Every structure is written in C-alpha cells, then in structure tokens.
C-alpha cells in the first residue's frame, strides 16, 4: 500500500504504478482540485489500474487513512533549485521560503503518521523537493 501525498500532475504516481506492476494499492492524493484533472489524465493515459485518486489536505490524510508501507512526499516548494530554468524564481522572498518550509515539515509529519505502525516490515518515506534552500 503506497501513498503519493502530493501527486499532481501525476508523473511520479504513474512511475510508482509501473514499478508496482499495476498491482497493490496506490493512493494518489492532491489538495488542489484543479490539479486533480491533470492527475486523472496522466493515470488514464498510461493505463494505471491500481490507483485511487483522493482530494484531501495532506495534513488530514493520516486521520482519514493509515497503514501505508511507502509514502512519497514531493513537497511543494519555492523552486530555488530551478533558477536556471525560470528567472521568476529569483523574486522569491524569505517569507515565501518560510511558509513553504512549514508546509513541508507538516507534510513530512503527516507522511510519518500515515505509515503502518503495526507491521513488522520496513517502512519507507521518500521526501523530495526542487529547492536548494537550507530551510526547505
């Protein structure tokens, strides 16, 4: 049982489904309803059968469902690692970085809480962000 806590637009979710050979349960979640459309399109386009799409706030997910063996947190970030691709990122200020940092920490705690604590098998949380700021 795998959770992608911030799944849209679906690139990593579809890769996870492929690695799972379209077996098991993959929960693909995103808080933004507008982004769910691209997630659905990716999942349908690539014939993913083992994914359930949800539209929850990542902070609330552990209160709705738990028991995951693996959780992916590709956290929303300021994108400071992409400055060479997008010049607008240079305009990111300290306040934005602090807001993102708090969001990321809360999502990581939610990922930990969503893991299956009763199973004896190893639990894995993969955390990624495209930011290079220390705070993120």
HELIX and SHEET records of a PDB file:
HELIX    1   1 UNK A   11  UNK A   19  1                                   9    
HELIX    2   2 UNK A   33  UNK A   45  1                                  13    
HELIX    3   3 UNK A   61  UNK A   64  1                                   4    
HELIX    4   4 UNK A   80  UNK A   82  5                                   3    
HELIX    5   5 UNK A   87  UNK A   91  5                                   5    
HELIX    6   6 UNK A   94  UNK A  114  1                                  21    
SHEET    1   A 5 UNK A  51  UNK A  54  0                                        
SHEET    2   A 5 UNK A  26  UNK A  29  1                                        
SHEET    3   A 5 UNK A   2  UNK A   4  1                                        
SHEET    4   A 5 UNK A  70  UNK A  74  1                                        
SHEET    5   A 5 UNK A 124  UNK A 128  1                                        
END                                                                             
